Amino acid sequence: MARSGGREMTAILGRVALDGRPVDEQRFRHAFDALRPARAARSDVSVSGTVGVGHHDSGLDGAAPQPVTEGPLTLVADARLYNREDLARALDCPADVTSDAGLILRAYIRWGADCLQRINGDFGIAIHDAETRDIFLARDHIGARPLFWTRRGNEVLFATLLHGLTAFDDLRWPLSEARIARYLCNPHDHRLESFLDGVEAVGPGQWLRISAGQVTRQRWWDPDTIARRTDITPAAAQEEMRALTGAAIRARLPRNAPVGAHFSGGIDSTLVTIMASQALQARGANLTGAYAWCPPVDEHYPDMGVGDERRVIAAQCADLGVPARFGAASGATFEALVAQPMELQGTADLMDELPVIAQAQGDGLGVMLSGWGGDEVFSSHGIGHAAWLLRHGRMAEVLRLARRYGGGLRRPHRMAGLVWRAGIVPLLPGPVYRHFQPFDDLYGDGAFPSAQMKALDRHAAPSPGIRLRPDADAYTRQLLQMGHIAERMETWAAWSAPAGFEYRYPLVDRPLLEFLLSLPPDIRFGDGSGRYLARQAFRPLLPRGLKKNDLANEKLRLDNRLGWWRMLAADARAGRFDASCPWLDMDALKRTVSQQPPKDKFAQISAFARVLVALRVHAMQTRAARDHPPPAKRAAG
């Protein structure tokens, strides 16, 4: 596979009038300047008649001018291609002098929207057709790069980050109470609309064509359409998995900027860290750091024995010659998360990453590699495979799994429970499944929504549910389509842009995903154990004792939760929650944080999660009131 020639950590902005009115150049340049990332090697803007477009380029691997124009078509793209040589060969144009944006535009001219099937990369693309006045927007298959758009009257606006849109001060940007209500009543509900009324994300694997009269949406990447192979052996599958993984990691290494990697004791981050370090060492370089959420070993968090993942992290970093950067989150980090403008950044809530971003910024990173998204397919846990075995009459294999993971014949009740949960429940019909469904409801009745918010939420269409299925790949396809992977990617893109670096996710590389989803279950899940294929394929690389066993990090998180809860109780006594908020039941919120947190672990985590969601919304409302925007738009009904 060809190496990356991408133009990384770019940002794009566009404003197009569909009714022939000219775009105000001064106003456009003001908004474009507000979108400028911390690392910007060059910035290009073009305002001509009814169209204003702009592109910031960080200069990683060299900066290239945009927009790109051929005939009536003008393209701007936040894009990095990972198959540029192959694409250039198919287009019969020189790869060494054609930018990624130029290749994408030529591919669109040749194949139209079908060009997306031929592009492997992370991208948000916008193309304006001066003849038809149509606007074409597209996003990569997994949503690694964000892209938002809105229609305001006869104008269409788009940007990679939401603060690029809100910088247009001639337009109103009210918050959507309908979206806030859905978030408070069901924080797991991932949808395309943002908290800004009328502004939505282009969906992962989706393209849109916007004209004066209509908006056409279509999925160009759908994991449900991937055909299953029958012509491959286990050995060949492992070899191809190794080749595709190595190519995906190498393609995401920039040529002229420091690189870091997330690192935990799990398979995904461990492989990314090891393989990236080895690839960089072959160039005479190395990772700048390996970044963990777990705390360093000290008197507060001493070594917890053989299962402590910090042993794997420390030993592997020492072997690779890579500095280990351990976690630095505290109770105060939750306040930092609450202070982030969620309405412009998304709802991802892993506050552990905020200290990592500060560390990465201090190290001068250009790219952070992450194994995020690997759980779903790459190192799949195999949820649903036991039910698949049962459905195919392979009871003996299910019993072997039950003996291995249920404690053996001396614990028949545990074995029976495992067979029930993993094998039988996914096979149950809908009404019966709902009665026995195994997912814990973390948020219950929601995160302290006010009566007004509850009423608004009753008018919302129900969110699509996730259920176990008697097929592990069918279950993971659901996860790929539910939106939570892209939601975190959008948030992290917004968090990291001011810090001067970007995230890349090699384990959700499209050829790698499609290959893995094409494999027969017996190859992917082998003996039925979780993460089977990844362990078999990379056994020589994986360190001994590798296991995602973050006992120290769980203790740190518990300490941080309790520490923040004590801060909130003191704040409640000081009057922090006395003022009314139309979106929240402030009395219930104040009563909750004024009490001792629950002793039961799940009840405590649930209560804490509800409080965190409510506090983020409370901070959003405080910002809205402070800035005196127009009233939030209410849903009809």
C-alpha positions as CSV (number, residue, x, y, z in Angstrom):
1,M,0.0,0.0,0.0
2,A,1.3,3.5,-0.8
3,R,2.5,5.8,1.9
4,S,0.5,8.8,2.9
5,G,1.0,12.1,1.0
6,G,-1.8,13.7,3.0
7,R,-2.0,17.3,4.0
8,E,-2.8,16.8,7.6
9,M,-4.8,18.6,10.3
10,T,-6.4,20.9,7.8
11,A,-9.6,22.9,8.2
12,I,-12.1,24.0,5.6
13,L,-14.9,26.5,5.5
14,G,-17.5,27.3,2.9
15,R,-20.4,29.6,2.3
16,V,-22.5,29.4,-0.9
17,A,-25.5,31.5,-1.8
18,L,-27.9,29.5,-3.9
19,D,-30.0,32.6,-5.0
20,G,-27.2,34.5,-6.8
21,R,-26.3,37.0,-4.0
22,P,-22.6,37.7,-3.5
23,V,-20.8,36.5,-0.4
24,D,-19.4,39.2,1.8
25,E,-15.6,38.8,1.6
26,Q,-14.7,40.7,4.7
27,R,-17.2,38.7,6.8
28,F,-16.0,35.4,5.3
29,R,-12.4,36.2,6.0
30,H,-13.3,37.0,9.6
31,A,-14.9,33.6,10.1
32,F,-12.1,31.8,8.2
33,D,-9.5,33.4,10.6
34,A,-11.5,32.1,13.6
35,L,-11.2,28.6,12.2
36,R,-7.4,28.7,11.9
37,P,-5.8,25.7,13.8
38,A,-2.8,26.1,16.0
39,R,-0.5,24.7,13.3
40,A,-1.1,26.4,10.0
41,A,1.7,26.5,7.4
42,R,-0.5,28.2,4.8
43,S,-4.1,29.5,4.5
44,D,-5.9,30.0,1.3
45,V,-9.2,31.7,0.8
46,S,-11.3,32.4,-2.3
47,V,-14.4,34.6,-2.4
48,S,-15.9,35.0,-5.8
49,G,-19.5,36.0,-6.4
50,T,-21.8,33.6,-4.7
51,V,-19.1,31.3,-3.3
52,G,-16.6,31.7,-0.5
53,V,-14.3,28.8,0.4
54,G,-11.2,28.5,2.5
55,H,-8.6,26.0,3.5
56,H,-6.0,26.0,6.3
57,D,-3.1,23.6,6.0
58,S,-0.8,22.5,8.8
59,G,2.1,21.6,6.5
60,L,2.6,18.1,7.7
61,D,4.2,16.3,4.8
62,G,4.2,19.5,2.9
63,A,1.5,22.1,2.3
64,A,-0.6,22.3,-0.9
65,P,-2.9,25.1,-2.1
66,Q,-6.6,24.8,-2.0
67,P,-9.3,25.3,-3.3
68,V,-8.7,23.3,-6.5
69,T,-10.7,24.1,-9.6
70,E,-11.3,22.3,-12.8
71,G,-14.0,23.6,-15.2
72,P,-17.1,24.5,-13.2
73,L,-16.0,22.4,-10.2
74,T,-14.3,23.8,-7.1
75,L,-13.1,21.5,-4.3
76,V,-11.9,22.1,-0.7
77,A,-11.1,19.1,1.4
78,D,-9.8,18.3,4.9
79,A,-8.3,15.1,3.6
80,R,-5.3,12.7,3.8
81,L,-5.2,9.9,1.3
82,Y,-3.6,6.5,2.1
83,N,-3.7,5.1,-1.4
84,R,-2.7,8.1,-3.4
85,E,-0.3,6.3,-5.7
86,D,-2.9,3.7,-6.6
87,L,-5.5,6.4,-7.2
88,A,-3.1,8.5,-9.3
89,R,-2.3,5.4,-11.4
90,A,-6.0,4.7,-12.0
91,L,-6.4,8.4,-13.0
92,D,-3.3,8.4,-15.2
93,C,-1.8,11.4,-13.5
94,P,1.5,12.0,-11.8
95,A,1.3,11.3,-8.0
96,D,4.4,13.3,-7.2
97,V,3.0,16.6,-8.4
98,T,-0.7,16.1,-7.8
99,S,-2.0,17.0,-4.4
100,D,-4.5,14.9,-2.5
101,A,-7.2,17.5,-3.2
102,G,-6.3,17.4,-6.9
103,L,-6.6,13.7,-7.0
104,I,-9.9,13.7,-5.3
105,L,-11.3,16.3,-7.7
106,R,-10.1,14.3,-10.7
107,A,-11.6,11.2,-9.3
108,Y,-14.9,13.0,-8.8
109,I,-14.8,14.2,-12.4
110,R,-14.1,10.7,-13.7
111,W,-16.5,8.6,-11.5
112,G,-18.8,11.1,-9.7
113,A,-20.0,10.1,-6.2
114,D,-18.7,6.6,-6.9
115,C,-15.2,7.9,-6.6
116,L,-15.6,7.6,-2.8
117,Q,-15.4,3.8,-3.2
118,R,-11.9,4.2,-4.7
119,I,-10.6,6.6,-2.0
120,N,-8.9,5.2,1.1
121,G,-8.4,8.0,3.6
122,D,-9.7,10.3,6.3
123,F,-11.6,13.1,4.7
124,G,-14.3,15.7,4.7
125,I,-14.9,16.9,1.1
126,A,-16.9,19.8,-0.4
127,I,-17.4,20.4,-4.1
128,H,-19.3,23.3,-5.7
129,D,-20.6,23.0,-9.2
130,A,-20.9,26.5,-10.7
131,E,-23.1,25.3,-13.6
132,T,-25.8,23.5,-11.5
133,R,-25.1,25.4,-8.3
134,D,-25.1,22.1,-6.5
135,I,-22.9,21.4,-3.4
136,F,-21.5,17.9,-2.8
137,L,-20.4,17.0,0.7
138,A,-18.9,13.7,1.7
139,R,-17.2,12.2,4.8
140,D,-14.9,9.2,5.2
141,H,-16.3,5.8,6.0
142,I,-15.8,5.9,9.8
143,G,-16.0,9.7,10.5
144,A,-12.3,10.2,11.3
145,R,-12.6,13.8,10.0
146,P,-15.6,15.9,11.1
147,L,-17.7,17.9,8.6
148,F,-20.8,20.0,9.6
149,W,-23.2,21.8,7.4
150,T,-26.4,23.9,7.6
151,R,-28.8,25.7,5.4
152,R,-29.7,29.3,6.3
153,G,-32.4,30.6,4.0
154,N,-30.9,30.5,0.5
155,E,-27.4,29.9,1.8
156,V,-25.4,26.7,2.6
157,L,-22.5,26.8,5.0
158,F,-20.1,24.0,5.9
159,A,-17.0,23.7,8.1
160,T,-14.8,21.0,9.7
161,L,-15.4,22.5,13.2
162,L,-18.5,24.2,14.5
163,H,-16.8,27.3,15.7
164,G,-16.0,28.1,12.0
165,L,-19.8,28.4,11.4
166,T,-20.6,30.4,14.6
167,A,-17.9,32.9,13.6
168,F,-20.4,34.3,11.0
169,D,-21.8,36.9,13.3
170,D,-24.5,38.1,10.8
171,L,-26.3,34.8,11.3
172,R,-28.1,33.6,14.4
173,W,-26.9,30.3,16.1
174,P,-29.6,29.4,18.6
175,L,-29.3,26.2,20.6
176,S,-31.8,23.4,19.9
177,E,-33.8,22.6,22.9
178,A,-35.1,19.4,21.1
179,R,-31.5,18.2,20.9
180,I,-30.7,19.2,24.5
181,A,-33.8,17.3,25.6
182,R,-32.8,14.1,23.7
183,Y,-29.3,14.4,25.3
184,L,-30.6,14.8,28.8
185,C,-33.2,12.0,28.5
186,N,-30.9,9.5,26.7
187,P,-27.2,10.5,26.6
188,H,-26.4,7.4,24.6
189,D,-28.5,8.7,21.6
190,H,-25.9,9.5,18.9
191,R,-27.5,11.4,16.0
192,L,-26.2,13.7,13.3
193,E,-27.6,16.9,14.5
194,S,-25.5,19.2,16.7
195,F,-26.7,21.3,19.6
196,L,-26.8,24.3,17.2
197,D,-30.3,24.4,15.7
198,G,-30.4,23.3,12.1
199,V,-26.7,22.3,12.0
200,E,-25.8,18.6,11.5
201,A,-22.8,16.5,10.7
202,V,-22.4,14.7,7.4
203,G,-22.8,11.1,8.5
204,P,-19.8,8.7,8.4
205,G,-19.8,6.9,5.1
206,Q,-22.4,9.3,3.7
207,W,-22.6,11.9,0.9
208,L,-25.0,14.7,0.4
209,R,-25.9,16.7,-2.7
210,I,-27.5,20.1,-1.9
211,S,-29.4,22.1,-4.4
212,A,-31.8,25.0,-4.3
213,G,-34.8,22.6,-4.2
214,Q,-33.7,19.6,-2.2
215,V,-31.1,17.6,-0.3
216,T,-30.2,14.1,-1.4
217,R,-28.4,11.8,1.1
218,Q,-26.9,8.5,0.4
219,R,-24.7,6.0,2.2
220,W,-21.6,5.2,0.2
221,W,-20.1,2.8,2.8
222,D,-22.3,0.2,4.5
223,P,-20.7,-2.6,6.4
224,D,-23.9,-4.7,5.9
225,T,-23.1,-5.0,2.2
226,I,-19.6,-6.6,2.7
227,A,-19.7,-10.1,1.2
228,R,-18.3,-13.0,3.2
229,R,-15.3,-14.9,1.7
230,T,-15.1,-18.7,1.5
231,D,-11.8,-19.0,-0.3
232,I,-9.3,-18.2,2.5
233,T,-7.4,-20.3,5.0
234,P,-6.7,-19.3,8.6
235,A,-3.0,-18.9,7.9
236,A,-3.7,-16.7,4.8
237,A,-6.1,-14.6,6.8
238,Q,-3.5,-14.0,9.5
239,E,-0.9,-13.0,7.0
240,E,-3.2,-10.6,5.2
241,M,-4.3,-9.1,8.5
242,R,-0.7,-8.4,9.4
243,A,0.0,-6.9,6.1
244,L,-3.0,-4.6,6.1
245,T,-2.4,-3.5,9.7
246,G,1.2,-2.7,9.0
247,A,0.3,-0.7,5.9
248,A,-2.4,1.2,7.7
249,I,0.0,2.2,10.5
250,R,2.8,3.2,8.2
251,A,0.5,5.3,6.0
252,R,-0.5,7.4,9.0
253,L,3.0,8.3,10.0
254,P,3.9,11.9,8.9
255,R,7.3,12.6,7.5
256,N,8.1,15.9,9.3
257,A,6.4,15.9,12.7
258,P,6.7,14.1,16.0
259,V,4.3,11.2,16.5
260,G,2.8,9.8,19.7
261,A,0.6,6.8,20.4
262,H,-2.1,5.9,23.0
263,F,-0.8,3.0,25.1
264,S,-2.7,0.7,27.5
265,G,-2.4,-3.0,28.3
266,G,-4.9,-3.9,25.6
267,I,-4.2,-5.5,22.2
268,D,-5.2,-2.5,20.1
269,S,-3.0,0.2,21.5
270,T,-0.2,-2.2,22.2
271,L,0.1,-3.2,18.6
272,V,-0.3,0.3,17.3
273,T,2.5,1.5,19.6
274,I,4.9,-1.4,18.8
275,M,4.4,-1.4,15.1
276,A,4.5,2.4,14.8
277,S,7.7,2.5,16.8
278,Q,9.3,-0.2,14.7
279,A,8.3,1.6,11.5
280,L,9.7,4.9,12.7
281,Q,12.9,3.2,13.9
282,A,13.4,1.9,10.3
283,R,13.5,5.5,9.3
284,G,15.9,6.4,12.0
285,A,13.3,8.0,14.3
286,N,10.9,6.9,17.0
287,L,7.7,7.8,18.8
288,T,8.0,10.9,20.9
289,G,6.0,9.3,23.7
290,A,3.5,6.6,24.6
291,Y,0.5,8.1,26.4
292,A,-1.5,6.2,29.0
293,W,-4.5,7.1,31.1
294,C,-3.4,5.0,34.1
295,P,-1.3,6.8,36.8
296,P,2.4,6.1,37.4
297,V,3.5,3.7,40.0
298,D,3.9,5.7,43.3
299,E,2.9,5.5,46.9
300,H,-0.7,6.4,46.1
301,Y,-1.0,3.8,43.3
302,P,1.6,1.1,44.0
303,D,2.3,-1.9,41.8
304,M,-0.7,-4.1,41.9
305,G,0.9,-7.4,40.9
306,V,1.1,-9.5,37.8
307,G,-2.2,-8.2,36.4
308,D,-1.1,-4.5,36.5
309,E,-1.1,-3.2,32.9
310,R,1.5,-0.6,33.9
311,R,4.1,-3.4,34.0
312,V,3.4,-4.1,30.3
313,I,3.5,-0.4,29.4
314,A,6.7,0.3,31.3
315,A,8.5,-2.8,30.0
316,Q,7.4,-2.3,26.4
317,C,8.4,1.4,26.4
318,A,11.8,0.5,27.8
319,D,12.3,-2.2,25.1
320,L,11.2,0.2,22.3
321,G,13.1,3.2,23.7
322,V,9.9,5.3,23.9
323,P,9.2,7.6,26.9
324,A,6.1,6.5,28.8
325,R,3.7,9.3,29.7
326,F,1.4,8.2,32.4
327,G,-2.0,9.7,33.3
328,A,-2.4,12.9,35.3
329,A,-6.2,13.3,35.6
330,S,-7.7,14.4,38.9
331,G,-11.0,15.4,40.3
332,A,-10.4,18.9,39.0
333,T,-10.1,17.5,35.4
334,F,-13.9,16.9,35.5
335,E,-14.4,20.7,36.0
336,A,-12.1,21.2,33.0
337,L,-14.3,18.9,31.0
338,V,-17.5,20.7,32.1
339,A,-15.9,24.0,31.0
340,Q,-15.3,22.7,27.5
341,P,-18.0,24.2,25.1
342,M,-19.8,20.9,24.4
343,E,-22.2,22.6,22.0
344,L,-19.2,23.2,19.6
345,Q,-17.2,20.1,20.4
346,G,-19.5,17.1,20.8
347,T,-20.5,14.9,23.7
348,A,-17.5,12.5,24.1
349,D,-16.9,12.5,27.8
350,L,-13.5,10.8,28.4
351,M,-12.0,13.4,30.6
352,D,-8.8,11.2,30.9
353,E,-7.8,12.5,27.5
354,L,-7.5,16.2,28.5
355,P,-4.2,15.7,30.4
356,V,-3.0,13.6,27.5
357,I,-3.7,16.5,25.1
358,A,-1.7,18.8,27.4
359,Q,1.2,16.4,27.5
360,A,1.1,15.9,23.7
361,Q,1.1,19.7,23.2
362,G,4.0,20.1,25.5
363,D,5.9,17.4,23.5
364,G,5.1,19.2,20.2
365,L,3.2,16.3,18.6
366,G,1.9,16.6,15.1
367,V,0.0,13.3,15.2
368,M,-1.4,11.1,17.9
369,L,-2.1,7.5,16.8
370,S,-5.0,5.8,18.6
371,G,-6.4,2.3,18.7
372,W,-9.9,3.8,19.1
373,G,-12.4,1.8,17.1
374,G,-10.4,-1.4,17.3
375,D,-12.7,-3.1,19.8
376,E,-15.6,-3.2,17.3
377,V,-13.8,-5.2,14.5
378,F,-10.1,-5.4,14.7
379,S,-9.8,-7.2,18.0
380,S,-13.4,-8.0,18.3
381,H,-14.6,-9.4,21.6
382,G,-16.8,-11.9,19.7
383,I,-20.1,-11.1,21.5
384,G,-22.7,-13.1,19.8
385,H,-20.4,-15.9,18.6
386,A,-21.6,-18.4,21.2
387,A,-25.2,-17.9,20.0
388,W,-24.0,-18.4,16.4
389,L,-22.5,-21.7,17.4
390,L,-25.8,-22.7,19.1
391,R,-27.8,-21.7,16.1
392,H,-25.6,-24.0,13.9
393,G,-26.0,-26.9,16.3
394,R,-22.5,-26.8,17.7
395,M,-23.4,-27.3,21.3
396,A,-20.2,-29.1,22.3
397,E,-18.1,-26.0,21.4
398,V,-20.5,-23.8,23.5
399,L,-20.0,-26.1,26.4
400,R,-16.2,-25.9,26.0
401,L,-16.5,-22.1,26.1
402,A,-18.7,-22.3,29.2
403,R,-16.2,-24.6,31.0
404,R,-13.3,-22.3,30.1
405,Y,-14.9,-19.0,31.1
406,G,-17.5,-20.2,33.6
407,G,-15.2,-21.9,36.1
408,G,-15.5,-25.5,35.0
409,L,-17.7,-28.3,36.1
410,R,-17.2,-27.4,39.7
411,R,-19.3,-24.3,39.1
412,P,-22.3,-25.5,37.1
413,H,-24.4,-22.4,37.9
414,R,-21.8,-20.1,36.5
415,M,-21.5,-22.2,33.4
416,A,-25.3,-22.3,32.9
417,G,-25.4,-18.5,33.4
418,L,-22.7,-18.0,30.7
419,V,-24.6,-20.2,28.3
420,W,-27.8,-18.3,29.0
421,R,-26.3,-14.8,28.6
422,A,-23.9,-15.5,25.7
423,G,-25.7,-18.2,23.8
424,I,-29.5,-18.1,24.4
425,V,-30.4,-14.5,25.1
426,P,-29.2,-13.3,21.6
427,L,-31.5,-15.9,20.0
428,L,-34.6,-14.7,21.8
429,P,-37.4,-13.0,19.8
430,G,-37.8,-9.3,20.3
431,P,-40.5,-9.0,23.1
432,V,-38.8,-11.8,25.1
433,Y,-35.3,-10.4,24.5
434,R,-36.4,-7.0,25.8
435,H,-37.4,-8.7,29.1
436,F,-34.0,-10.3,29.5
437,Q,-31.8,-7.9,27.6
438,P,-28.3,-7.8,29.3
439,F,-27.3,-4.2,28.9
440,D,-27.4,-2.1,32.1
441,D,-29.3,1.2,31.9
442,L,-26.7,3.7,33.0
443,Y,-28.9,6.7,32.8
444,G,-32.3,5.4,33.9
445,D,-34.8,8.3,33.6
446,G,-32.1,10.6,32.3
447,A,-29.7,13.2,33.6
448,F,-32.1,15.4,35.7
449,P,-34.2,16.8,32.8
450,S,-36.7,19.4,33.7
451,A,-40.4,18.7,33.0
452,Q,-40.1,20.9,29.9
453,M,-37.3,18.8,28.5
454,K,-39.2,15.6,29.3
455,A,-42.1,16.9,27.3
456,L,-40.0,17.9,24.4
457,D,-38.3,14.4,24.4
458,R,-41.7,12.7,24.1
459,H,-42.1,14.2,20.7
460,A,-38.7,12.8,19.5
461,A,-38.5,9.7,17.4
462,P,-37.1,6.9,19.5
463,S,-33.4,6.2,19.1
464,P,-32.4,3.0,17.3
465,G,-31.7,0.3,19.9
466,I,-28.6,-2.0,20.0
467,R,-29.3,-5.6,20.7
468,L,-27.2,-8.7,20.9
469,R,-27.5,-10.9,17.8
470,P,-26.6,-14.5,17.2
471,D,-23.8,-13.4,14.9
472,A,-20.8,-11.5,16.3
473,D,-20.2,-9.6,13.0
474,A,-23.9,-8.6,12.8
475,Y,-23.5,-7.1,16.3
476,T,-20.3,-5.2,15.4
477,R,-21.9,-3.9,12.2
478,Q,-24.6,-2.3,14.5
479,L,-21.9,-0.7,16.5
480,L,-20.2,0.7,13.4
481,Q,-23.4,2.3,12.4
482,M,-24.6,3.7,15.7
483,G,-22.3,6.8,15.6
484,H,-20.4,6.6,18.9
485,I,-17.0,6.0,17.1
486,A,-17.4,9.2,15.0
487,E,-18.7,11.2,18.0
488,R,-15.5,10.7,19.9
489,M,-13.4,11.4,16.8
490,E,-15.3,14.7,16.3
491,T,-14.8,15.7,19.9
492,W,-11.1,14.8,19.9
493,A,-10.6,16.7,16.7
494,A,-12.0,19.8,18.3
495,W,-10.0,19.3,21.5
496,S,-6.7,18.7,19.7
497,A,-6.8,21.5,17.1
498,P,-5.8,24.3,19.5
499,A,-3.0,22.0,20.8
500,G,-1.5,21.7,17.3
501,F,-1.9,18.0,16.5
502,E,-4.4,15.6,15.1
503,Y,-5.5,12.0,15.9
504,R,-5.3,9.2,13.4
505,Y,-6.9,5.8,13.8
506,P,-5.2,3.0,11.9
507,L,-7.3,0.1,13.1
508,V,-10.4,1.5,11.4
509,D,-8.6,1.7,8.0
510,R,-11.3,0.9,5.4
511,P,-9.5,-2.0,3.6
512,L,-8.6,-3.5,6.9
513,L,-12.2,-3.3,8.2
514,E,-13.6,-4.7,5.0
515,F,-11.2,-7.5,5.0
516,L,-11.9,-8.5,8.6
517,L,-15.7,-8.3,8.1
518,S,-15.4,-10.6,5.1
519,L,-13.9,-13.4,7.0
520,P,-15.9,-16.5,8.0
521,P,-16.7,-16.7,11.8
522,D,-14.5,-19.7,12.3
523,I,-11.5,-17.8,11.2
524,R,-12.4,-14.6,13.0
525,F,-13.3,-16.2,16.3
526,G,-11.6,-19.6,16.1
527,D,-12.0,-21.4,19.4
528,G,-14.6,-18.8,20.5
529,S,-12.4,-16.7,22.7
530,G,-12.5,-13.0,22.5
531,R,-9.9,-11.3,20.2
532,Y,-8.9,-14.6,18.8
533,L,-7.7,-13.6,15.3
534,A,-5.7,-10.6,16.5
535,R,-3.9,-12.8,19.1
536,Q,-3.1,-15.5,16.6
537,A,-2.0,-13.1,13.9
538,F,0.3,-11.0,16.1
539,R,1.4,-13.6,18.7
540,P,5.2,-13.0,18.0
541,L,4.7,-9.2,18.6
542,L,2.5,-9.3,21.6
543,P,4.4,-9.1,25.0
544,R,3.9,-11.8,27.5
545,G,1.3,-11.0,30.2
546,L,-0.6,-8.7,27.9
547,K,-4.0,-8.0,29.3
548,K,-6.3,-5.0,29.6
549,N,-6.3,-5.0,33.4
550,D,-6.3,-1.3,34.4
551,L,-6.8,-1.8,38.1
552,A,-4.7,1.3,39.0
553,N,-6.6,3.4,36.5
554,E,-10.0,2.2,37.9
555,K,-8.8,3.2,41.4
556,L,-7.7,6.6,40.1
557,R,-11.0,7.1,38.4
558,L,-12.8,6.1,41.6
559,D,-10.7,8.6,43.6
560,N,-11.4,11.3,41.0
561,R,-15.1,10.7,41.0
562,L,-15.2,10.9,44.8
563,G,-13.0,13.9,44.8
564,W,-15.2,15.8,42.3
565,W,-18.3,14.7,44.2
566,R,-16.9,16.4,47.4
567,M,-16.2,19.5,45.4
568,L,-19.7,19.6,44.1
569,A,-21.2,19.1,47.6
570,A,-19.2,22.1,48.8
571,D,-20.3,24.0,45.7
572,A,-24.0,23.1,46.4
573,R,-23.6,24.5,49.9
574,A,-22.1,27.6,48.5
575,G,-25.1,28.1,46.2
576,R,-23.8,26.9,42.8
577,F,-27.0,25.2,42.0
578,D,-29.5,27.6,43.5
579,A,-30.3,29.5,40.3
580,S,-32.9,28.0,38.0
581,C,-32.1,26.4,34.7
582,P,-35.0,25.7,32.3
583,W,-33.4,22.5,31.0
584,L,-32.7,20.8,34.4
585,D,-34.4,19.8,37.6
586,M,-32.1,21.8,39.7
587,D,-33.7,20.7,43.0
588,A,-33.1,17.1,42.2
589,L,-29.5,17.8,41.0
590,K,-28.7,19.7,44.2
591,R,-30.2,17.0,46.4
592,T,-28.1,14.3,44.7
593,V,-24.7,16.0,44.9
594,S,-25.4,17.1,48.5
595,Q,-25.8,13.4,49.6
596,Q,-23.1,10.8,50.0
597,P,-22.5,9.0,46.7
598,P,-23.9,5.4,46.5
599,K,-21.7,2.6,47.9
600,D,-22.7,0.1,45.2
601,K,-20.2,0.4,42.3
602,F,-22.7,0.4,39.5
603,A,-25.1,2.8,41.3
604,Q,-22.2,5.1,42.0
605,I,-21.1,5.1,38.4
606,S,-24.6,5.7,37.2
607,A,-25.2,8.6,39.6
608,F,-21.9,10.1,38.6
609,A,-22.6,9.8,34.9
610,R,-26.0,11.5,35.3
611,V,-24.5,14.3,37.3
612,L,-21.7,14.8,34.7
613,V,-24.2,15.1,31.8
614,A,-26.3,17.5,33.8
615,L,-23.4,19.7,34.7
616,R,-22.2,19.9,31.1
617,V,-25.7,21.0,30.1
618,H,-25.8,23.5,33.0
619,A,-22.5,25.0,31.8
620,M,-23.9,25.2,28.3
621,Q,-26.9,27.1,29.5
622,T,-24.7,29.4,31.6
623,R,-22.6,30.2,28.5
624,A,-25.8,30.8,26.5
625,A,-27.2,33.2,29.1
626,R,-23.9,35.0,29.4
627,D,-23.6,35.6,25.7
628,H,-27.2,36.7,25.4
629,P,-28.2,34.8,22.2
630,P,-31.7,34.7,20.9
631,P,-34.0,32.2,22.7
632,A,-33.4,28.6,21.9
633,K,-35.8,27.2,19.2
634,R,-38.4,24.9,20.7
635,A,-39.6,21.8,18.9
636,A,-43.0,21.8,17.4
637,G,-45.7,19.9,19.3
